[in-house]
Amino acid sequence: MIDPAVLAFDIDGVIADTMHLFLDILADHYDVHTVRYEDITCYQLDQCLDLDEETLEGAIARILEGRYRAELKPYPGSGEVLRRIAETTGRVLMVTARPDPGPIADWMDRLLDGQHHRAQIVATGSFEAKTDVLLQNGVRWFVEDRLDTCHLLKAAGITPVVFSQPWNRESHDYVQVASWPELERRIDYP
């Protein structure tokens, strides 16, 4: 069982359904309708998608800067679980590889409706920098969708919980969850 007081979260691909937003941006802003969610089989999008560099970088920049017309949706149940953790522990920590929390901070405030004052978002700028932030905050469990990050976390003594996605299907021995209700069943609330 996971102690919610020492649990933290990645945002993109765990709380925020960023890859569906990416597909919406491709269709809406670049008229690309051929890429499917299941096609995203690796974290480095240029390695698994047949898109020109300008389109790929442009779509990613739109996500990071909040310049899109589509709606960024949370994974079902994420808001409820995060609010419950914030209520019971007094905080919810999210650590992202984004260079700046920017538009995702406002989105998280809305998602955490009523508990946003207990939330902290730390933008590290790289997946490698997450470990230090987590250790400094006493985190022992981290929900993540990128396996490379999970390997670093495990080496540092933090237990990764893999949020199942098409891009993290390779073999591993980490705890894995496919949904927020499944994750919540593993949390030992006080």
TORKOL-4160 file (C-alpha; in steps of 0.2 Angstrom, whole numbers, padded with zeros to 4 digits, m for minus):
190
<pt num="1" X="0000" Y="0000" Z="0000"/>
<pt num="2" X="0006" Y="0018" Z="m0004"/>
<pt num="3" X="0007" Y="0031" Z="0009"/>
<pt num="4" X="m0001" Y="0047" Z="0002"/>
<pt num="5" X="0009" Y="0058" Z="0012"/>
<pt num="6" X="0025" Y="0052" Z="0003"/>
<pt num="7" X="0017" Y="0051" Z="m0014"/>
<pt num="8" X="0020" Y="0063" Z="m0029"/>
<pt num="9" X="0015" Y="0064" Z="m0047"/>
<pt num="10" X="0021" Y="0068" Z="m0065"/>
<pt num="11" X="0008" Y="0078" Z="m0074"/>
<pt num="12" X="0009" Y="0074" Z="m0093"/>
<pt num="13" X="0003" Y="0057" Z="m0097"/>
<pt num="14" X="m0002" Y="0054" Z="m0079"/>
<pt num="15" X="m0014" Y="0067" Z="m0074"/>
<pt num="16" X="m0016" Y="0077" Z="m0090"/>
<pt num="17" X="m0021" Y="0067" Z="m0106"/>
<pt num="18" X="m0008" Y="0077" Z="m0115"/>
<pt num="19" X="m0005" Y="0064" Z="m0130"/>
<pt num="20" X="m0024" Y="0065" Z="m0135"/>
<pt num="21" X="m0022" Y="0084" Z="m0134"/>
<pt num="22" X="m0006" Y="0082" Z="m0145"/>
<pt num="23" X="m0017" Y="0072" Z="m0158"/>
<pt num="24" X="m0030" Y="0086" Z="m0157"/>
<pt num="25" X="m0017" Y="0099" Z="m0160"/>
<pt num="26" X="m0010" Y="0089" Z="m0175"/>
<pt num="27" X="m0028" Y="0089" Z="m0183"/>
<pt num="28" X="m0033" Y="0106" Z="m0178"/>
<pt num="29" X="m0018" Y="0116" Z="m0182"/>
<pt num="30" X="m0008" Y="0106" Z="m0194"/>
<pt num="31" X="m0022" Y="0096" Z="m0203"/>
<pt num="32" X="m0013" Y="0079" Z="m0199"/>
<pt num="33" X="m0027" Y="0066" Z="m0196"/>
<pt num="34" X="m0016" Y="0050" Z="m0198"/>
<pt num="35" X="m0008" Y="0048" Z="m0181"/>
<pt num="36" X="m0017" Y="0037" Z="m0168"/>
<pt num="37" X="m0014" Y="0036" Z="m0150"/>
<pt num="38" X="m0008" Y="0018" Z="m0152"/>
<pt num="39" X="0005" Y="0024" Z="m0164"/>
<pt num="40" X="0014" Y="0033" Z="m0149"/>
<pt num="41" X="0024" Y="0018" Z="m0144"/>
<pt num="42" X="0039" Y="0028" Z="m0138"/>
<pt num="43" X="0042" Y="0043" Z="m0127"/>
<pt num="44" X="0053" Y="0051" Z="m0140"/>
<pt num="45" X="0040" Y="0056" Z="m0153"/>
<pt num="46" X="0052" Y="0058" Z="m0167"/>
<pt num="47" X="0057" Y="0040" Z="m0166"/>
<pt num="48" X="0039" Y="0033" Z="m0168"/>
<pt num="49" X="0029" Y="0045" Z="m0178"/>
<pt num="50" X="0032" Y="0050" Z="m0196"/>
<pt num="51" X="0030" Y="0068" Z="m0194"/>
<pt num="52" X="0041" Y="0082" Z="m0201"/>
<pt num="53" X="0052" Y="0091" Z="m0188"/>
<pt num="54" X="0043" Y="0108" Z="m0189"/>
<pt num="55" X="0025" Y="0100" Z="m0186"/>
<pt num="56" X="0032" Y="0089" Z="m0172"/>
<pt num="57" X="0041" Y="0104" Z="m0163"/>
<pt num="58" X="0027" Y="0116" Z="m0167"/>
<pt num="59" X="0013" Y="0104" Z="m0159"/>
<pt num="60" X="0024" Y="0102" Z="m0143"/>
<pt num="61" X="0027" Y="0120" Z="m0142"/>
<pt num="62" X="0009" Y="0124" Z="m0143"/>
<pt num="63" X="0006" Y="0111" Z="m0128"/>
<pt num="64" X="0020" Y="0119" Z="m0117"/>
<pt num="65" X="0014" Y="0137" Z="m0121"/>
<pt num="66" X="m0005" Y="0134" Z="m0120"/>
<pt num="67" X="m0008" Y="0139" Z="m0138"/>
<pt num="68" X="m0021" Y="0127" Z="m0144"/>
<pt num="69" X="m0040" Y="0127" Z="m0146"/>
<pt num="70" X="m0043" Y="0109" Z="m0141"/>
<pt num="71" X="m0047" Y="0105" Z="m0123"/>
<pt num="72" X="m0034" Y="0097" Z="m0112"/>
<pt num="73" X="m0043" Y="0083" Z="m0102"/>
<pt num="74" X="m0038" Y="0075" Z="m0086"/>
<pt num="75" X="m0038" Y="0056" Z="m0085"/>
<pt num="76" X="m0054" Y="0050" Z="m0077"/>
<pt num="77" X="m0053" Y="0050" Z="m0058"/>
<pt num="78" X="m0037" Y="0060" Z="m0057"/>
<pt num="79" X="m0045" Y="0076" Z="m0050"/>
<pt num="80" X="m0055" Y="0067" Z="m0036"/>
<pt num="81" X="m0040" Y="0057" Z="m0031"/>
<pt num="82" X="m0028" Y="0072" Z="m0030"/>
<pt num="83" X="m0041" Y="0082" Z="m0020"/>
<pt num="84" X="m0043" Y="0068" Z="m0008"/>
<pt num="85" X="m0024" Y="0067" Z="m0006"/>
<pt num="86" X="m0023" Y="0085" Z="m0003"/>
<pt num="87" X="m0037" Y="0085" Z="0010"/>
<pt num="88" X="m0030" Y="0070" Z="0020"/>
<pt num="89" X="m0011" Y="0075" Z="0019"/>
<pt num="90" X="m0012" Y="0094" Z="0017"/>
<pt num="91" X="m0002" Y="0094" Z="0001"/>
<pt num="92" X="m0001" Y="0086" Z="m0016"/>
<pt num="93" X="0016" Y="0088" Z="m0025"/>
<pt num="94" X="0018" Y="0087" Z="m0044"/>
<pt num="95" X="0035" Y="0086" Z="m0053"/>
<pt num="96" X="0035" Y="0089" Z="m0071"/>
<pt num="97" X="0049" Y="0089" Z="m0084"/>
<pt num="98" X="0041" Y="0105" Z="m0092"/>
<pt num="99" X="0053" Y="0119" Z="m0092"/>
<pt num="100" X="0040" Y="0131" Z="m0084"/>
<pt num="101" X="0023" Y="0126" Z="m0076"/>
<pt num="102" X="0015" Y="0140" Z="m0086"/>
<pt num="103" X="m0002" Y="0136" Z="m0093"/>
<pt num="104" X="m0002" Y="0119" Z="m0084"/>
<pt num="105" X="m0003" Y="0128" Z="m0067"/>
<pt num="106" X="m0019" Y="0136" Z="m0071"/>
<pt num="107" X="m0026" Y="0120" Z="m0078"/>
<pt num="108" X="m0021" Y="0111" Z="m0062"/>
<pt num="109" X="m0029" Y="0124" Z="m0051"/>
<pt num="110" X="m0046" Y="0121" Z="m0060"/>
<pt num="111" X="m0044" Y="0102" Z="m0058"/>
<pt num="112" X="m0040" Y="0103" Z="m0040"/>
<pt num="113" X="m0055" Y="0115" Z="m0037"/>
<pt num="114" X="m0055" Y="0119" Z="m0018"/>
<pt num="115" X="m0038" Y="0111" Z="m0015"/>
<pt num="116" X="m0027" Y="0120" Z="m0027"/>
<pt num="117" X="m0019" Y="0130" Z="m0012"/>
<pt num="118" X="m0012" Y="0114" Z="m0006"/>
<pt num="119" X="m0004" Y="0109" Z="m0023"/>
<pt num="120" X="0014" Y="0112" Z="m0028"/>
<pt num="121" X="0020" Y="0111" Z="m0045"/>
<pt num="122" X="0039" Y="0110" Z="m0048"/>
<pt num="123" X="0045" Y="0111" Z="m0066"/>
<pt num="124" X="0062" Y="0104" Z="m0068"/>
<pt num="125" X="0066" Y="0106" Z="m0086"/>
<pt num="126" X="0072" Y="0088" Z="m0088"/>
<pt num="127" X="0066" Y="0071" Z="m0083"/>
<pt num="128" X="0084" Y="0068" Z="m0075"/>
<pt num="129" X="0081" Y="0082" Z="m0063"/>
<pt num="130" X="0065" Y="0075" Z="m0055"/>
<pt num="131" X="0074" Y="0064" Z="m0043"/>
<pt num="132" X="0083" Y="0078" Z="m0033"/>
<pt num="133" X="0066" Y="0087" Z="m0031"/>
<pt num="134" X="0058" Y="0071" Z="m0025"/>
<pt num="135" X="0071" Y="0067" Z="m0013"/>
<pt num="136" X="0072" Y="0085" Z="m0006"/>
<pt num="137" X="0053" Y="0083" Z="m0003"/>
<pt num="138" X="0054" Y="0066" Z="0006"/>
<pt num="139" X="0044" Y="0057" Z="m0008"/>
<pt num="140" X="0045" Y="0038" Z="m0008"/>
<pt num="141" X="0032" Y="0034" Z="m0022"/>
<pt num="142" X="0031" Y="0043" Z="m0039"/>
<pt num="143" X="0018" Y="0040" Z="m0052"/>
<pt num="144" X="0026" Y="0042" Z="m0069"/>
<pt num="145" X="0023" Y="0037" Z="m0087"/>
<pt num="146" X="0041" Y="0038" Z="m0094"/>
<pt num="147" X="0051" Y="0022" Z="m0090"/>
<pt num="148" X="0068" Y="0031" Z="m0091"/>
<pt num="149" X="0063" Y="0042" Z="m0077"/>
<pt num="150" X="0057" Y="0026" Z="m0067"/>
<pt num="151" X="0074" Y="0018" Z="m0069"/>
<pt num="152" X="0082" Y="0034" Z="m0061"/>
<pt num="153" X="0069" Y="0035" Z="m0047"/>
<pt num="154" X="0072" Y="0016" Z="m0042"/>
<pt num="155" X="0091" Y="0019" Z="m0042"/>
<pt num="156" X="0088" Y="0033" Z="m0030"/>
<pt num="157" X="0077" Y="0023" Z="m0018"/>
<pt num="158" X="0060" Y="0030" Z="m0024"/>
<pt num="159" X="0047" Y="0018" Z="m0029"/>
<pt num="160" X="0040" Y="0021" Z="m0046"/>
<pt num="161" X="0022" Y="0018" Z="m0051"/>
<pt num="162" X="0020" Y="0016" Z="m0069"/>
<pt num="163" X="0005" Y="0024" Z="m0077"/>
<pt num="164" X="0002" Y="0012" Z="m0091"/>
<pt num="165" X="0003" Y="0020" Z="m0108"/>
<pt num="166" X="0007" Y="0014" Z="m0126"/>
<pt num="167" X="0024" Y="0021" Z="m0124"/>
<pt num="168" X="0029" Y="0012" Z="m0109"/>
<pt num="169" X="0025" Y="m0006" Z="m0113"/>
<pt num="170" X="0042" Y="m0014" Z="m0112"/>
<pt num="171" X="0046" Y="m0026" Z="m0099"/>
<pt num="172" X="0049" Y="m0019" Z="m0081"/>
<pt num="173" X="0046" Y="m0025" Z="m0063"/>
<pt num="174" X="0038" Y="m0009" Z="m0057"/>
<pt num="175" X="0021" Y="m0007" Z="m0049"/>
<pt num="176" X="0009" Y="m0003" Z="m0064"/>
<pt num="177" X="m0008" Y="0005" Z="m0064"/>
<pt num="178" X="m0020" Y="0007" Z="m0079"/>
<pt num="179" X="m0031" Y="0020" Z="m0071"/>
<pt num="180" X="m0034" Y="0032" Z="m0057"/>
<pt num="181" X="m0047" Y="0021" Z="m0048"/>
<pt num="182" X="m0034" Y="0007" Z="m0049"/>
<pt num="183" X="m0021" Y="0018" Z="m0042"/>
<pt num="184" X="m0033" Y="0024" Z="m0028"/>
<pt num="185" X="m0036" Y="0006" Z="m0022"/>
<pt num="186" X="m0017" Y="0005" Z="m0019"/>
<pt num="187" X="m0017" Y="0021" Z="m0008"/>
<pt num="188" X="m0018" Y="0019" Z="0011"/>
<pt num="189" X="m0027" Y="0034" Z="0017"/>
<pt num="190" X="m0026" Y="0038" Z="0035"/>
